[in-house]
């Protein structure tokens, strides 16, 4: 009888993720960074090197499909909450120009940095990947900002409702929307290779049509449903089931279109009413399960795709090139945008530091690229290290430029948990 150690896998994965998260929290870093690092610990670089036989048995190829399914469920739920949380912070109308400058420049400059380093990194791409799909993916990967982790950093520093905090949050929202649109087009482009650009056009038009459908049909439909059956913003079991049907339906459609399921999940979350009470309920009922149980599985599977080759020889130089381009592009884009909007240099540098946080959102982008065949294990490992380091440096840099503010609980702020 074949034994698939799913429950043992879950015990080890969740325990490792929580332990690493606890360690990073006590080092005054977001716990999600420790949980991401847990993926590296559970992969071939650490666990596989120390206990190769046990590692091979625990994560035998036959056992991975079950973990992959749970990981996909976690990703879909998480991106649904990210979409539901994405909103213009209070007071953003007074600083639309400033947020636009910061958001656009913190995308364009990192994209330019990604395109600049792509010729040096393209030889590391899997065989058969064209230069421009790869270069555009690197541009998108450099330009992402982790909106949820940025909100958590601002909350912990009591900066959520400051001018600087509102500017950073609204700019991150603009930047992430632009980056996700570009990533969707890149995935559509790679899917159209070998079938002509007719396939790319079909997928792109399909994405536009779905976006129109979500915001013109599903948005008013679910708004009416929630007003009628959840006036207190606490959906019943039946109403929550209808929300899940819409979520999984949108995710399935984008998957069927040749895109990643996270795009559909994000779109559906973004179409829901901007209701803080509803968001709190969704976090309580869905997000804690996703973050505590399902997302660590995603981190563990990501860790299985890492390779020690990224830390030796030319790989080390390529990883350093990625890190420099990523930090320089984001920091310069955010800082220049804030400065052009009239902020002082210290505040502008703080905004650039905040926009540099990538965390989990970068890992999701990397997974999309890996699934699409745009990158292999070496580049995946390099981008994972970049995502961790750029987020780790955010807090110290903000402290350097604006000082350490008193950490207080912001009862009015709604933030996706780590």
C-alpha positions as CSV (number, residue, x, y, z in Angstrom):
1,X,0.0,0.0,0.0
2,X,1.4,3.4,-1.1
3,X,1.7,5.9,1.7
4,X,1.3,9.6,0.9
5,X,2.5,11.5,4.0
6,X,0.2,14.6,3.5
7,X,-0.6,15.1,7.1
8,X,3.1,14.8,8.1
9,X,4.0,17.2,5.4
10,X,1.5,19.7,6.7
11,X,2.8,19.3,10.3
12,X,6.4,20.0,9.2
13,X,5.5,22.8,6.8
14,X,3.3,24.7,9.1
15,X,5.6,24.3,12.1
16,X,8.6,25.4,10.1
17,X,6.8,28.4,8.7
18,X,5.5,29.5,12.1
19,X,8.9,29.1,13.7
20,X,10.7,31.1,11.1
21,X,7.9,33.7,11.2
22,X,8.3,34.0,15.0
23,X,12.0,34.4,14.7
24,X,11.7,37.2,12.1
25,X,9.0,38.9,14.2
26,X,11.4,39.1,17.1
27,X,14.0,40.6,14.8
28,X,11.4,43.4,14.1
29,X,10.7,42.1,10.6
30,X,7.3,41.1,9.1
31,X,6.6,37.4,10.0
32,X,5.8,36.7,6.3
33,X,9.5,37.1,5.5
34,X,10.3,34.3,7.9
35,X,7.6,32.2,6.3
36,X,9.0,32.8,2.9
37,X,12.5,31.9,4.2
38,X,10.9,28.7,5.5
39,X,10.4,27.6,1.9
40,X,14.2,27.8,1.4
41,X,14.8,25.9,4.6
42,X,12.5,23.1,3.5
43,X,13.9,22.9,0.0
44,X,17.0,21.2,-1.3
45,X,19.4,24.0,-0.2
46,X,19.0,23.3,3.6
47,X,16.7,20.4,4.5
48,X,17.5,18.4,1.4
49,X,21.2,18.9,2.0
50,X,21.1,17.9,5.6
51,X,18.7,15.0,5.4
52,X,18.6,13.9,1.7
53,X,16.9,10.6,2.2
54,X,14.2,11.8,4.5
55,X,13.6,14.9,2.3
56,X,13.3,12.7,-0.8
57,X,10.7,10.5,1.0
58,X,8.8,13.4,2.6
59,X,8.4,15.3,-0.7
60,X,8.3,12.4,-3.1
61,X,7.0,13.5,-6.5
62,X,3.9,11.4,-6.1
63,X,2.9,13.4,-3.1
64,X,3.3,16.8,-4.6
65,X,0.0,17.1,-6.6
66,X,-2.1,17.1,-3.4
67,X,0.1,19.9,-1.9
68,X,-0.1,21.8,-5.2
69,X,-3.9,21.7,-5.1
70,X,-3.9,23.1,-1.5
71,X,-1.3,25.7,-2.5
72,X,-3.5,26.9,-5.4
73,X,-6.5,27.2,-3.1
74,X,-4.4,29.3,-0.7
75,X,-3.2,31.5,-3.5
76,X,-6.7,32.1,-4.9
77,X,-8.1,32.9,-1.4
78,X,-5.2,35.3,-0.6
79,X,-5.4,37.2,-3.9
80,X,-9.2,37.5,-3.4
81,X,-8.5,39.2,-0.1
82,X,-5.8,41.4,-1.7
83,X,-8.3,42.5,-4.3
84,X,-11.0,43.2,-1.8
85,X,-8.6,45.2,0.3
86,X,-7.2,47.3,-2.6
87,X,-8.8,50.7,-2.2
88,X,-7.9,54.4,-2.3
89,X,-6.9,55.3,1.3
90,X,-8.7,58.2,3.0
91,X,-7.6,61.6,1.8
92,X,-6.2,60.3,-1.5
93,X,-8.3,62.7,-3.6
94,X,-6.2,65.5,-2.2
95,X,-3.0,63.8,-3.5
96,X,-4.1,62.1,-6.7
97,X,-1.2,63.8,-8.6
98,X,1.3,62.8,-6.0
99,X,0.2,59.2,-5.8
100,X,0.1,59.0,-9.6
101,X,3.7,60.3,-9.9
102,X,5.0,57.9,-7.3
103,X,3.0,55.0,-8.6
104,X,3.9,55.4,-12.3
105,X,7.5,56.2,-11.7
106,X,7.9,53.3,-9.2
107,X,6.8,51.1,-12.0
108,X,8.5,52.6,-15.1
109,X,12.0,52.9,-13.6
110,X,12.1,49.3,-12.2
111,X,10.7,48.1,-15.5
112,X,13.5,50.0,-17.3
113,X,16.0,48.4,-14.9
114,X,14.5,44.9,-15.6
115,X,14.8,45.5,-19.4
116,X,18.4,46.7,-18.9
117,X,19.6,43.5,-17.1
118,X,17.5,41.1,-19.2
119,X,20.2,40.6,-21.9
120,X,22.7,39.5,-19.2
121,X,20.1,37.1,-17.6
122,X,18.4,35.7,-20.7
123,X,21.1,32.9,-21.0
124,X,19.7,31.6,-17.6
125,X,16.2,31.3,-19.0
126,X,14.8,27.9,-20.0
127,X,15.6,26.8,-23.5
128,X,13.2,28.1,-26.1
129,X,12.1,31.2,-24.2
130,X,12.3,34.2,-26.5
131,X,14.1,37.3,-25.4
132,X,11.2,39.7,-25.3
133,X,8.8,37.6,-23.3
134,X,11.6,37.0,-20.8
135,X,12.6,40.7,-20.8
136,X,9.1,41.8,-20.2
137,X,8.6,39.3,-17.4
138,X,11.8,40.6,-15.7
139,X,10.4,44.1,-16.1
140,X,7.1,43.1,-14.4
141,X,8.9,41.2,-11.7
142,X,11.1,44.2,-10.8
143,X,8.1,46.6,-10.7
144,X,5.8,44.8,-8.1
145,X,5.2,46.3,-4.7
146,X,3.7,44.2,-1.9
147,X,0.5,46.3,-1.0
148,X,-0.5,44.1,1.9
149,X,3.0,44.0,3.6
150,X,3.4,47.8,3.0
151,X,0.1,48.3,4.8
152,X,1.3,46.2,7.7
153,X,4.6,48.0,8.0
154,X,2.8,51.4,8.1
155,X,0.3,50.1,10.7
156,X,3.1,48.9,13.0
157,X,4.7,52.3,12.7
158,X,1.5,54.2,13.3
159,X,1.8,55.8,9.9
160,X,-1.3,54.5,8.2
161,X,-3.2,57.8,8.4
162,X,-0.3,60.1,7.9
163,X,0.2,62.0,4.7
164,X,3.3,59.8,4.0
165,X,1.4,56.6,4.7
166,X,-1.6,57.5,2.6
167,X,0.7,58.5,-0.3
168,X,2.6,55.2,-0.1
169,X,-0.5,53.1,0.0
170,X,-2.3,54.8,-2.9
171,X,0.9,54.8,-5.0
172,X,1.4,51.1,-4.2
173,X,-2.2,50.4,-5.4
174,X,-1.5,52.2,-8.7
175,X,1.8,50.4,-9.1
176,X,0.5,46.9,-8.5
177,X,-2.4,47.4,-10.9
178,X,0.0,48.5,-13.6
179,X,2.4,45.6,-12.8
180,X,-0.4,43.0,-12.8
181,X,-1.8,44.2,-16.1
182,X,1.7,43.9,-17.7
183,X,2.3,40.5,-16.2
184,X,-1.1,39.3,-17.6
185,X,-0.1,40.5,-21.0
186,X,3.3,38.8,-20.7
187,X,1.7,35.5,-19.8
188,X,-0.7,35.8,-22.7
189,X,2.3,36.6,-25.0
190,X,4.2,33.5,-24.0
191,X,1.0,31.4,-24.4
192,X,0.7,32.7,-27.9
193,X,4.1,31.6,-29.0
194,X,4.0,28.8,-31.5
195,X,0.3,29.5,-32.3
196,X,0.9,33.0,-33.7
197,X,-0.1,36.3,-32.2
198,X,-3.7,35.5,-32.8
199,X,-3.7,33.5,-29.6
200,X,-2.1,36.4,-27.8
201,X,-4.8,38.8,-29.1
202,X,-7.5,36.3,-28.2
203,X,-6.3,36.0,-24.6
204,X,-5.8,39.7,-24.3
205,X,-9.3,40.5,-25.6
206,X,-10.7,37.8,-23.3
207,X,-9.0,39.4,-20.3
208,X,-10.5,42.8,-21.3
209,X,-14.0,41.2,-21.8
210,X,-13.7,39.4,-18.4
211,X,-12.7,42.7,-16.7
212,X,-15.7,44.4,-18.2
213,X,-18.0,41.5,-17.2
214,X,-16.7,41.5,-13.6
215,X,-17.1,45.3,-13.1
216,X,-20.4,45.8,-15.0
217,X,-22.3,42.6,-14.2
218,X,-20.8,40.9,-11.1
219,X,-20.1,44.1,-9.2
220,X,-23.7,45.4,-9.1
221,X,-25.0,41.9,-8.7
222,X,-22.9,41.1,-5.6
223,X,-23.4,44.6,-4.2
224,X,-27.2,44.0,-4.3
225,X,-26.8,40.5,-2.9
226,X,-24.7,41.7,0.0
227,X,-27.1,44.7,0.7
228,X,-30.1,42.3,0.8
229,X,-28.6,39.2,2.6
230,X,-25.8,40.7,4.6
231,X,-26.8,44.2,5.7
232,X,-24.5,43.9,8.7
233,X,-21.6,43.0,6.4
234,X,-21.5,39.5,7.9
235,X,-22.5,37.1,5.2
236,X,-24.4,34.0,6.1
237,X,-23.2,30.5,5.1
238,X,-25.4,30.6,1.9
239,X,-24.2,34.1,1.0
240,X,-20.5,33.2,1.6
241,X,-21.0,30.2,-0.7
242,X,-22.2,32.5,-3.4
243,X,-19.1,34.6,-2.9
244,X,-17.0,31.5,-3.2
245,X,-18.8,30.4,-6.4
246,X,-18.0,33.8,-7.9
247,X,-14.4,33.7,-6.8
248,X,-13.6,30.2,-8.0
249,X,-15.6,30.8,-11.2
250,X,-13.5,33.9,-12.1
251,X,-10.3,32.0,-11.2
252,X,-11.3,29.1,-13.4
253,X,-12.1,31.4,-16.3
254,X,-8.7,33.1,-16.3
255,X,-7.0,29.7,-15.9
256,X,-9.0,28.4,-18.9
257,X,-7.9,31.5,-20.9
258,X,-4.3,30.5,-20.4
259,X,-3.6,33.0,-17.7
260,X,-2.9,32.2,-14.0
261,X,-5.9,31.7,-11.7
262,X,-4.6,34.5,-9.4
263,X,-5.8,37.1,-12.0
264,X,-9.4,36.0,-11.8
265,X,-9.3,35.9,-8.0
266,X,-7.8,39.4,-7.8
267,X,-10.4,40.8,-10.2
268,X,-13.3,39.3,-8.3
269,X,-12.1,40.6,-5.0
270,X,-11.6,44.1,-6.5
271,X,-15.2,44.2,-7.7
272,X,-16.7,43.7,-4.2
273,X,-18.1,46.8,-2.3
274,X,-15.4,48.9,-0.5
275,X,-16.8,48.0,2.9
276,X,-14.3,47.7,5.8
277,X,-16.7,45.6,7.9
278,X,-17.1,43.1,5.1
279,X,-13.3,43.0,4.7
280,X,-12.9,42.2,8.4
281,X,-15.4,39.4,8.1
282,X,-13.6,37.9,5.0
283,X,-10.3,38.1,6.8
284,X,-11.7,36.3,9.9
285,X,-13.4,33.6,7.9
286,X,-11.0,33.0,5.0
287,X,-7.7,34.8,5.2
288,X,-6.5,33.4,8.5
289,X,-7.0,29.9,7.1
290,X,-5.2,30.8,3.9
291,X,-2.3,32.5,5.6
292,X,-1.7,30.1,8.5
293,X,-2.5,26.8,6.8
294,X,-2.4,27.1,3.0
295,X,0.1,29.7,2.1
296,X,3.0,27.9,4.0
297,X,2.4,25.1,1.5
298,X,2.9,27.6,-1.3
299,X,6.2,28.7,0.3
300,X,7.3,25.1,0.8
301,X,6.6,24.2,-2.9
302,X,8.4,27.3,-3.9
303,X,11.4,26.2,-1.8
304,X,11.4,22.8,-3.7
305,X,12.0,24.8,-6.9
306,X,15.1,26.5,-5.5
307,X,18.6,25.4,-6.3
308,X,22.1,26.0,-4.7
309,X,23.4,26.8,-8.2
310,X,22.2,30.3,-7.7
311,X,24.8,30.9,-5.0
312,X,28.0,29.8,-6.8
313,X,30.0,31.2,-9.7
314,X,28.2,33.2,-12.3
315,X,24.9,32.6,-10.5
316,X,26.1,34.7,-7.6
317,X,26.9,37.6,-9.9
318,X,23.5,37.3,-11.6
319,X,21.8,37.4,-8.3
320,X,23.7,40.5,-7.3
321,X,22.8,42.1,-10.6
322,X,19.1,41.4,-10.0
323,X,19.2,42.8,-6.4
324,X,21.0,46.0,-7.5
325,X,18.6,46.6,-10.4
326,X,15.5,45.9,-8.2
327,X,16.5,48.1,-5.4
328,X,17.8,51.0,-7.5
329,X,14.7,51.0,-9.8
330,X,12.1,51.0,-7.0
331,X,14.0,53.3,-4.7
332,X,14.7,55.9,-7.4
333,X,11.2,55.7,-8.9
334,X,9.4,56.2,-5.5
335,X,11.8,58.9,-4.3
336,X,11.8,60.9,-7.5
337,X,8.0,60.7,-7.8
338,X,7.6,61.9,-4.2
339,X,10.1,64.7,-4.7
340,X,8.4,65.9,-7.9
341,X,5.2,65.9,-5.9
342,X,6.7,68.5,-3.5
343,X,7.9,66.3,-0.6
344,X,11.3,66.9,1.1
345,X,14.2,64.6,0.4
346,X,14.0,62.6,3.6
347,X,10.2,61.9,3.1
348,X,10.9,61.1,-0.5
349,X,13.6,58.6,0.4
350,X,11.2,57.0,2.9
351,X,8.5,56.6,0.2
352,X,11.1,55.0,-2.1
353,X,12.1,52.6,0.7
354,X,8.4,51.7,1.2
355,X,7.8,51.0,-2.5
356,X,10.8,48.7,-2.5
357,X,9.0,46.1,-0.3
358,X,8.0,43.1,-2.4
359,X,7.5,40.1,-0.1
360,X,4.8,37.6,-0.9
361,X,3.5,39.5,-4.0
362,X,6.9,39.0,-5.7
363,X,6.7,35.3,-4.9
364,X,3.3,35.1,-6.6
365,X,4.7,36.8,-9.7
366,X,7.7,34.4,-9.7
367,X,5.3,31.4,-9.4
368,X,3.4,32.8,-12.4
369,X,6.6,33.0,-14.4
370,X,7.7,29.6,-13.3
371,X,4.4,28.0,-14.3
372,X,4.5,29.8,-17.6
373,X,8.0,28.4,-18.3
374,X,9.6,31.9,-18.4
375,X,12.1,31.2,-15.7
376,X,13.8,28.1,-14.3
377,X,15.0,27.1,-10.8
378,X,18.1,29.3,-10.8
379,X,16.3,32.5,-11.7
380,X,13.5,31.5,-9.4
381,X,15.9,31.2,-6.5
382,X,17.6,34.6,-7.3
383,X,14.2,36.4,-7.4
384,X,13.2,34.7,-4.2
385,X,16.3,36.0,-2.4
386,X,15.7,39.4,-3.9
387,X,12.1,39.5,-2.6
388,X,13.2,38.6,0.9
389,X,16.1,41.1,1.0
390,X,14.2,44.0,-0.4
391,X,11.5,43.6,2.1
392,X,13.9,43.1,5.0
393,X,15.7,46.4,4.2
394,X,12.4,48.4,4.1
395,X,11.9,48.8,7.9
396,X,15.5,49.9,8.6
397,X,15.5,52.3,5.7
398,X,12.3,54.0,6.8
399,X,13.6,54.3,10.3
400,X,16.8,55.9,8.9
401,X,14.8,58.5,6.9
402,X,11.8,59.4,9.1
403,X,12.8,57.9,12.5
404,X,11.1,55.3,14.6
405,X,7.5,56.2,15.4
406,X,5.6,54.7,18.4
407,X,4.1,51.4,17.4
408,X,0.4,51.4,18.3
409,X,-2.6,49.4,17.2
410,X,-4.6,51.3,14.6
411,X,-8.1,50.2,15.3
412,X,-9.5,52.0,12.3
413,X,-7.1,50.6,9.8
414,X,-8.0,47.4,7.9
415,X,-4.9,45.5,7.0
416,X,-4.4,42.0,5.5
417,X,-2.6,40.0,8.2
418,X,0.8,38.4,7.6
